[in-house]
């Protein structure tokens, strides 16, 4: 549905995920470390908020349900997050 940069022949030469992995393995280690730390901190906050709302056991149930019921939106958001992380590392690398 959203098909964000999935054509391997596009001007970016790959998917957001493949570009993210290229950056993670090839960019300045300190910059990648900082970005991964930012992502983990954000994920920790989201987990805590979900835990408060759904309880510890409810988190996995809610995630599984969302992955099934909102698969297209989850895929689109995942691609956007890859793009955001690549942008964060590249702008710090300049």
WODAHU-V433166 format. One record per residue. N is the residue number from 1. D_CENTER is the distance of its C-alpha to the mean C-alpha in Angstrom with 1 decimal. Layout:
# WODAHU-V433166
n: <N | N>
d_center: <D_CENTER | D_CENTER>
This chain:
# WODAHU-V433166
n: <1 | 2 | 3 | 4 | 5 | 6 | 7 | 8 | 9 | 10 | 11 | 12 | 13 | 14 | 15 | 16 | 17 | 18 | 19 | 20 | 21 | 22 | 23 | 24 | 25 | 26 | 27 | 28 | 29 | 30 | 31 | 32 | 33 | 34 | 35 | 36 | 37 | 38 | 39 | 40 | 41 | 42 | 43 | 44 | 45 | 46 | 47 | 48 | 49 | 50 | 51 | 52 | 53 | 54 | 55 | 56 | 57 | 58 | 59 | 60 | 61 | 62 | 63 | 64 | 65 | 66 | 67 | 68 | 69 | 70 | 71 | 72 | 73 | 74 | 75 | 76 | 77 | 78 | 79 | 80 | 81 | 82 | 83 | 84 | 85 | 86 | 87 | 88 | 89 | 90 | 91 | 92 | 93 | 94>
d_center: <18.4 | 15.8 | 15.7 | 13.6 | 14.9 | 15.5 | 18.9 | 19.2 | 22.1 | 20.5 | 21.0 | 17.6 | 18.8 | 15.9 | 12.6 | 9.5 | 8.5 | 12.0 | 12.0 | 9.1 | 11.2 | 14.3 | 13.4 | 12.6 | 15.9 | 18.0 | 17.3 | 19.1 | 18.4 | 18.8 | 16.3 | 13.6 | 14.9 | 14.6 | 11.0 | 10.1 | 12.7 | 11.3 | 7.9 | 10.4 | 12.8 | 10.7 | 10.0 | 13.7 | 14.9 | 13.2 | 14.8 | 18.1 | 18.2 | 17.8 | 20.3 | 22.7 | 22.6 | 22.5 | 23.8 | 22.4 | 23.3 | 22.0 | 18.4 | 18.0 | 20.3 | 18.3 | 15.0 | 17.0 | 18.7 | 15.7 | 14.3 | 17.8 | 18.9 | 15.9 | 14.5 | 14.5 | 12.8 | 10.0 | 9.6 | 9.9 | 7.4 | 4.7 | 6.5 | 6.9 | 3.7 | 4.5 | 7.9 | 7.9 | 7.2 | 9.8 | 11.9 | 12.1 | 13.3 | 15.6 | 17.2 | 18.0 | 19.4 | 22.0>
